[in-house]
Amino acid sequence: MSKTTNPRILVQPPASLRTVLIGAGAVVLLLLGLVLTGLIHNVWVQVIILGVVQGLTEFLPISSTGHLLIVSNLLQFPFSLGGTFEIFIQLGTVFSVLIYYFRDLLQQAQGFTSQAEVRRFWLAVLLAFIPAVIVGLLFGDWVKAVIYDTPAVIAAALIVGGIVFIVLEWMPPRPVTTAKETDISFRQALTVGLAQVMAFVPGVSRSGASIVGGLLAGLDRRAATAFSFYLSIPTLGAATVVDLLRNLDQVTADDAVRLLLGAVVAGIVGWLSIGWLLRFVATNSFVAFGIYRILAGVLILLMVAAGVL
């Protein structure tokens, strides 16, 4: 499923930066067009926009939660349900992973009882998931109540994360010991899981933190990214279900339709972005994402200072 890659073979950052900035520019132009036509004030259009944002950013190391919360504030989206909407539509990206890896998952399910390596791999995924469970149970409510929707915190996390990516790329390459995600060791899986915990701070990026953890643990770029996708299944799935159950009494029939539409859009866009990201990280550095994060963080701080957020 994964191919061995040489971490020293990197495309120059300006080319990859243009790729990221062109995509971001296209989204900005689309939003500008919607503003000019007045459609952006339509709730259903807002739901679709947020679904697209979730699908585009969940698997990119730029923080889907941070982008969702900022865009929700800018749109003045009236049906956030205390953040439940932004959390629930993550379920769409969980299904996008399930669909993208359907054949692999089906083969693993068929061989689960007879193949020790399959059982060991999913035990590694479970091990990586445990730190998020513990931190979520202990501090999840506090995070959502105190810092979850704070633009300054999101901006700071984006900037710090961007610096981490750039520094990581400038450092001498660490030895690659694992070129296939299914060969990940328990020690490596736990490292990824501990790194993922940082994503409880909005703006950090769950995929970004887990990919960095994988790289530091000795996985190659593609393997670290692919394992992050697999880890998203229990992590985002559990977060969505728990938050929905806690706030189910606030959800009306109309809310349910909006939640479903947002999740479907996020799932479709997320499925389209997975393949691109896997191809991108195989031969490119993360410098472009680091630069983007810093620019986005600075822009958010400027909007906070101007009173826009």
N, C-alpha and C positions, 0 to 999 in steps of 0.2 A: 504493500500500500504506500509506503514511503520510500524515497530514493536517497541513497547516500550522497551527500553534497559536501563540497570543500568550503569551509567557512571563510577561507581566505579569498575566494573568488567573488568579488563584490562589484556591482555596478556603481558608478560614481554617483554620489548623493544628489547632485543637481538634476540628473535625469529622473531619478525616483521621486525627488521632491516635486518636479513638474507634474508627475502622474498624480500625486496626492492633491496638489493645489488645483489642478485642472478639475478633478472630481469635486473638490470643495467649492470651486468657483461655479460649477454647473448647478450645484444645489442652491447657492446664493442667488444666482440669476433666476432660478425657478421660483424661489421665495419672493424675489423682487417682482416678478411677473404676477404672482398671485396677489401681492400687496396692491399693485397698480390696478388690477381688475376687481379688487374688493373681495375676491373669493376667499382670501385668507381668514376672513371673519366667519366663514361658514364652519360650524362645528365639525361636520363630516369631513371637510377638507383638512381641518386641523388634525383630526384623527389619522387621516391618511398620511399627512406630513410627519406626524410623530412615529407612525409605523415605519415609514421610510427611514427616518433618522435612526430608529432602533435597529432596523435590519442592516443599515450601512455601517453602523459603529460598534455593534456588539462584538464582532470578531476582529475588528481593527483595534490596535492597542492605543486608542485615543479616548476611551471611556464613554460607553453608551449612556450610562446613567447621568453623567455630567452633561452630555449634549442634550439628552431628553429634558432634564430639568431646566436648563437654560432656554431651550427652544419653547418649552411649555410656558415659561415666564414671559418670554417675548410675545408669544401668541395670546397670552392671557387666557390660556385654556381653562374653561370653567368646570371641567369634569375630571380633575386629577384624583379625586377621592382620597386626599391625603397622601398621595404618592402611589396608591394602589394601581392606578391605571398604568403608570410608568413601569411598575414592577410586573404587572400581569402580562403586558404585551411581550415581555421577554420569553414567555411560553412559546410564542411563534418562532423565535430563533432556536429554541430547543428542538422543535419539530423539524426545522430546517437542517439541523445536524443529523437527526434521525433519518431524514430522507436522503441526505447527501451520502451518508455512510450505510444506507440500508443493506446493501449486499454484504458488506463486511460484518455488520451487526447480525444479519441473518446467519451467516456462516459461523460466527462466534456462538450464537445461540444454539445452533445445531451441534457444535462441537464442545459445548460447555461441560457436559458430563464426561466426555471421553478425552479431552485435550487439556492437560495440566497447564500449558502455557496460556490458554484462554482464561482459565480460572485465576491464574496468577496475575494476568493483566488487569482483570476487573477488580481483583483484590487491591491492586495498586491504585486504581481509580478511586475505590472506596477509601483507602488510606489517605489519599490526597484530599478527599472531600471532608474528612473528619474535622480538621482544624476550623473550617468554615462553619460547621455545625456548632462546635463549641463556642466560638466567638459570636455567632449569630444568636444563640440562646442567651448568652451572658450580656451582650452589648447591642444587639440588633435594635431593640426598642429605643435605646438611648440615642443611637446614631440617627434613626429616623426622626426622632423628636427634636434633636438639638442641632445636628450639622447636615442633615440629609439635603435640605433645600437651601443651602447657603452659598450664593454665587462666589463670594470671596474664597471660601474653602475649596470649591470646585476649581477656581482659577489657580490657586496655589498648588493644588494637587496636580493639575495639568502641567504647570511649569516645572515642578520638581520631577515629575515623571519624565518629561521631555529631556531634562538635563541628564537623568539616569540613563536614558536610551543613548544619548550622544556619548557620554562618558564610557558606557559599556562598549560601544563600537570603536572608540579610540584606544581602548585597552588592548594589550596583546591577546590574540585569540586563545580561549581556554581549550584544552584538549577535548576532542569529541570522543566520548566513550560509547554513545548510543545513537545509532543512525535510524532506528525504527521505533516508533512510539510504543509498540506492543512489547518491546524488549526492555522497557523502563524498569529499573530496580525499585525496591521498596524505599530505599534511602532517597533516591531521586524523586520518587512520587511524593514523599513527605516534604521534601524541599519545595516542590511545586505547590503543595497544599498550604504550606506556611507562607509562601510568597503571595498566594491568592488572597489570604486574609487581609492584606493591605487594601484590597479593593472595597472593603466596607466603607472606606472614606470615599465619598463621591468625587469623581474626577481622576481617581488613580487608574482605573481600567482593570477589570477582572482578567481579560485576555492578556493585557500587557504585563500585569504582575505575574501571571502564571507562566507566560512565555519567558520572561526574564529569569524566573526561578528555574525553568527547564534548561535555559542556556548556561546558567551558573552551575547547574548540577551535572552538566556534561552531555546534554542532548544536542543534536544538531538543530538547525533552524526549523526545518520542516517537521521533525519529530516533536520539538517543543510546541510548535503551533498546533499540530494535529492532536497531541495529548491535551492541550488546552481546550480544543473542541470537544473531545470526549468528556473531559471534566465538567464542561458546561451543562451536560445532560442532568446529572444529579444536583449540581449547585443551583442552576437557574430554575430547574423544575421544583426543587424543594422550596426555594425562596418564594416562588410564585404561589404555590399551593398554600404555604403557611400564611403568607400575607393575605391571600384571598379569604381564607377561613376566618382569620381574625377580623376582617372588615366586611364579611358577607352581609351583615345586617344593613350596611350602607348602600349596597348595590341594588339599583332598581332594574326593571326590565330594559329600559332604554340604556342604562349604563352597561348592561350585559351585552347589548348589541354593539356598543362602541368598543368595549373591551375585545369582543370577538373580531371586529373589523380591524382594529389596530394590530392584534396578534397575527391575523392572516397576512396583512400587508408586510409586517415585520418578518414573517416566515418566508415569504416569497423573495423579498429583497435580501434577507440573510442567506438564503440558499444560493442566490446568485453571487454573493460576495465571498463565500467560503472558497470556492475554486480559485478565484482571482488571488486571494490572499496567500493560499498555499503555493501558487506559482510565483508570486511576488517575493515571498520570504526565502524561497529556495536559492535565489541568486542576488538578492538585494540586502542592503543594510537597513537598520531601523532609524538611521539618521533623519530621513525625511519625516517620519512620524514624530521624532523628537522635536524637530523644528516646528512642525505643525502644532504640536501641543503647546510649545512656548508661545507661539503667535496667538493661538486661541486663548490661552490663559491671560496674556497681556490685554487682548481685546476685551475679555470679560471684565477685567479690573477697570479698564477705561469706561466701560458701560456702567459699572457700579459707581465710579466716581462721578459720572455724568447724571446719575439718578435714573438711568434707563432700566436697571435691574435692582 
